[in-house]
């Protein structure tokens, strides 16, 4: 028989299937056996593209980080760049929350993760931040963004008002939070992001020097 013109497997197909499986069922659902079954191939076929399951996980994680926009650094004031990056970063992770625990380990040797770290660190240093502080800010943002996507505050409350009515008088409306999950969680993130940037702005002025006014049309932390 002639050989097929296209290979049955590619890295892209494997990553798409692995990402879909993790999105649907979580990290625990991913195994090379399960992934091979989803793709309709034998398990050893995967090893032509990835040596281990961890390599697949790293590649899935890196494909998510590759969606984060870091082009703001070097183009916008660092305050606005940090805000825009934070929003893009959270959006990418929020779309794939099940991979976040793996991402939280750090970039390791993942190319997109390292490219993001390089862009953020370089942009902050070029803006005047001391190297050590630029490192701290990058770490702080990773903690903040990943933490915001690991779980939902609003979904942590049950919809039964009797749970709260008698013993927790200040939580008499907590049973309604789940109805407003998106607005609560996004509102909390935006409030925290603005407060974080405002605090960093004060630190910059105290330790580095005066900050110029934000360009017209930019979103300041106070708005």
C-alpha positions as semicolon CSV with decimal commas, in nm:
position;residue;x (nm);y (nm);z (nm)
1;X;0,000;0,000;0,000
2;X;0,122;0,352;-0,070
3;X;0,210;0,557;0,237
4;X;-0,051;0,818;0,335
5;X;0,028;1,168;0,220
6;X;-0,032;1,310;0,567
7;X;0,089;1,166;0,896
8;X;-0,183;1,040;1,126
9;X;-0,040;1,241;1,411
10;X;0,120;1,580;1,454
11;X;0,220;1,781;1,755
12;X;-0,072;2,014;1,686
13;X;-0,328;1,731;1,686
14;X;-0,187;1,589;2,006
15;X;-0,191;1,927;2,179
16;X;-0,546;2,004;2,067
17;X;-0,671;1,670;2,195
18;X;-0,478;1,698;2,523
19;X;-0,600;2,052;2,582
20;X;-0,962;1,953;2,513
21;X;-0,935;1,657;2,750
22;X;-0,787;1,871;3,030
23;X;-1,048;2,143;2,976
24;X;-1,329;1,891;2,996
25;X;-1,212;1,659;3,273
26;X;-0,908;1,808;3,448
27;X;-0,540;1,724;3,474
28;X;-0,604;1,385;3,631
29;X;-0,783;1,266;3,317
30;X;-0,475;1,303;3,100
31;X;-0,272;0,991;3,037
32;X;-0,090;0,874;2,727
33;X;-0,326;0,577;2,703
34;X;-0,636;0,795;2,725
35;X;-0,494;1,050;2,484
36;X;-0,404;0,783;2,231
37;X;-0,757;0,646;2,252
38;X;-0,901;0,993;2,193
39;X;-0,683;1,027;1,884
40;X;-0,757;0,676;1,758
41;X;-0,395;0,564;1,764
42;X;-0,174;0,336;1,971
43;X;0,006;0,482;2,271
44;X;0,361;0,439;2,135
45;X;0,270;0,665;1,841
46;X;0,268;0,962;2,080
47;X;0,632;0,907;2,164
48;X;0,735;1,006;1,814
49;X;0,638;1,361;1,917
50;X;0,662;1,371;2,298
51;X;0,887;1,160;2,520
52;X;0,666;1,178;2,831
53;X;0,327;1,288;2,956
54;X;0,498;1,579;3,133
55;X;0,628;1,702;2,798
56;X;0,272;1,703;2,668
57;X;0,154;1,895;2,974
58;X;0,432;2,149;2,932
59;X;0,346;2,195;2,566
60;X;-0,024;2,242;2,644
61;X;0,063;2,494;2,915
62;X;0,295;2,681;2,682
63;X;0,032;2,695;2,409
64;X;-0,195;2,877;2,656
65;X;0,075;3,126;2,755
66;X;0,149;3,188;2,387
67;X;-0,198;3,347;2,368
68;X;-0,104;3,616;2,622
69;X;-0,031;3,955;2,465
70;X;0,295;4,109;2,591
71;X;0,331;4,361;2,309
72;X;0,231;4,645;2,542
73;X;0,574;4,659;2,707
74;X;0,803;4,908;2,537
75;X;0,503;5,058;2,358
76;X;0,290;5,191;2,646
77;X;0,367;5,346;2,982
78;X;0,462;5,062;3,217
79;X;0,148;5,117;3,428
80;X;-0,085;5,075;3,133
81;X;0,129;4,793;2,991
82;X;0,107;4,609;3,321
83;X;-0,269;4,650;3,330
84;X;-0,323;4,537;2,969
85;X;-0,090;4,242;3,017
86;X;-0,269;4,142;3,337
87;X;-0,605;4,144;3,160
88;X;-0,473;3,938;2,868
89;X;-0,294;3,699;3,104
90;X;-0,606;3,635;3,311
91;X;-0,826;3,593;3,002
92;X;-0,596;3,321;2,866
93;X;-0,587;3,132;3,195
94;X;-0,957;3,178;3,273
95;X;-1,042;3,010;2,943
96;X;-0,845;2,700;3,053
97;X;-0,862;2,690;3,435
98;X;-0,779;2,320;3,466
99;X;-0,425;2,373;3,336
100;X;-0,353;2,655;3,584
101;X;-0,211;2,431;3,862
102;X;0,052;2,309;3,616
103;X;0,120;2,662;3,494
104;X;0,160;2,782;3,852
105;X;0,486;2,590;3,878
106;X;0,657;2,852;3,664
107;X;0,788;2,870;3,307
108;X;1,062;2,608;3,345
109;X;1,201;2,570;2,995
110;X;0,880;2,650;2,812
111;X;0,955;2,895;2,527
112;X;0,636;3,104;2,544
113;X;0,657;3,129;2,922
114;X;1,018;3,243;2,906
115;X;0,939;3,489;2,626
116;X;0,662;3,639;2,841
117;X;0,894;3,668;3,142
118;X;1,160;3,828;2,923
119;X;0,919;4,084;2,777
120;X;0,777;4,182;3,116
121;X;1,113;4,201;3,292
122;X;1,275;4,391;3,005
123;X;0,986;4,634;2,979
124;X;0,993;4,713;3,350
125;X;1,371;4,757;3,364
126;X;1,363;4,980;3,056
127;X;1,094;5,187;3,229
128;X;1,329;5,255;3,520
129;X;1,253;4,980;3,768
130;X;1,560;4,830;3,939
131;X;1,619;4,472;3,820
132;X;1,535;4,316;4,157
133;X;1,207;4,507;4,176
134;X;1,121;4,413;3,816
135;X;1,166;4,049;3,914
136;X;0,941;4,099;4,217
137;X;0,669;4,262;4,006
138;X;0,672;3,978;3,753
139;X;0,641;3,725;4,034
140;X;0,371;3,928;4,206
141;X;0,163;3,943;3,890
142;X;0,198;3,568;3,835
143;X;0,078;3,502;4,190
144;X;-0,213;3,741;4,147
145;X;-0,329;3,623;3,806
146;X;-0,291;3,251;3,865
147;X;-0,458;3,280;4,203
148;X;-0,755;3,459;4,050
149;X;-0,812;3,173;3,806
150;X;-0,762;2,878;4,040
151;X;-1,112;2,908;4,176
152;X;-1,420;3,126;4,201
153;X;-1,502;3,320;4,517
154;X;-1,865;3,353;4,412
155;X;-1,911;2,981;4,341
156;X;-1,783;2,898;4,687
157;X;-2,122;2,982;4,840
158;X;-2,422;2,750;4,819
159;X;-2,759;2,873;4,695
160;X;-2,947;2,774;5,011
161;X;-3,026;3,091;5,215
162;X;-3,089;2,884;5,530
163;X;-2,718;2,803;5,550
164;X;-2,638;3,166;5,629
165;X;-2,955;3,331;5,761
166;X;-2,932;3,241;6,130
167;X;-2,565;3,199;6,210
168;X;-2,404;3,449;5,970
169;X;-2,614;3,766;5,968
170;X;-2,370;3,960;5,749
171;X;-2,393;3,690;5,482
172;X;-2,769;3,701;5,442
173;X;-2,732;3,755;5,065
174;X;-2,441;3,517;5,013
175;X;-2,668;3,256;4,856
176;X;-2,711;3,490;4,559
177;X;-2,340;3,525;4,482
178;X;-2,331;3,223;4,253
179;X;-2,586;3,397;4,027
180;X;-2,338;3,678;3,974
181;X;-2,020;3,474;3,952
182;X;-1,871;3,650;3,651
183;X;-1,934;4,005;3,772
184;X;-1,809;3,924;4,123
185;X;-1,493;3,746;4,013
186;X;-1,406;3,990;3,734
187;X;-1,488;4,290;3,952
188;X;-1,262;4,159;4,226
189;X;-0,979;4,102;3,978
190;X;-1,009;4,452;3,829
191;X;-1,020;4,612;4,172
192;X;-0,712;4,419;4,279
193;X;-0,526;4,495;3,957
194;X;-0,591;4,868;3,986
195;X;-0,495;4,869;4,354
196;X;-0,178;4,678;4,275
197;X;-0,073;4,922;4,002
198;X;-0,158;5,222;4,219
199;X;0,059;5,083;4,496
200;X;0,344;5,012;4,255
201;X;0,315;5,366;4,118
202;X;0,364;5,506;4,467
203;X;0,660;5,276;4,523
204;X;0,815;5,390;4,195
205;X;0,780;5,757;4,284
206;X;0,922;5,698;4,631
207;X;1,221;5,491;4,522
208;X;1,291;5,579;4,157
209;X;1,147;5,918;4,068
210;X;0,842;6,109;3,943
211;X;0,605;5,945;3,702
212;X;0,482;6,125;3,391
213;X;0,107;6,160;3,344
214;X;-0,054;5,875;3,152
215;X;-0,112;5,941;2,783
216;X;-0,454;6,061;2,674
217;X;-0,695;5,771;2,645
218;X;-0,500;5,546;2,882
219;X;-0,687;5,386;3,167
220;X;-0,548;5,498;3,499
221;X;-0,580;5,272;3,803
222;X;-0,825;5,513;3,960
223;X;-1,084;5,480;3,679
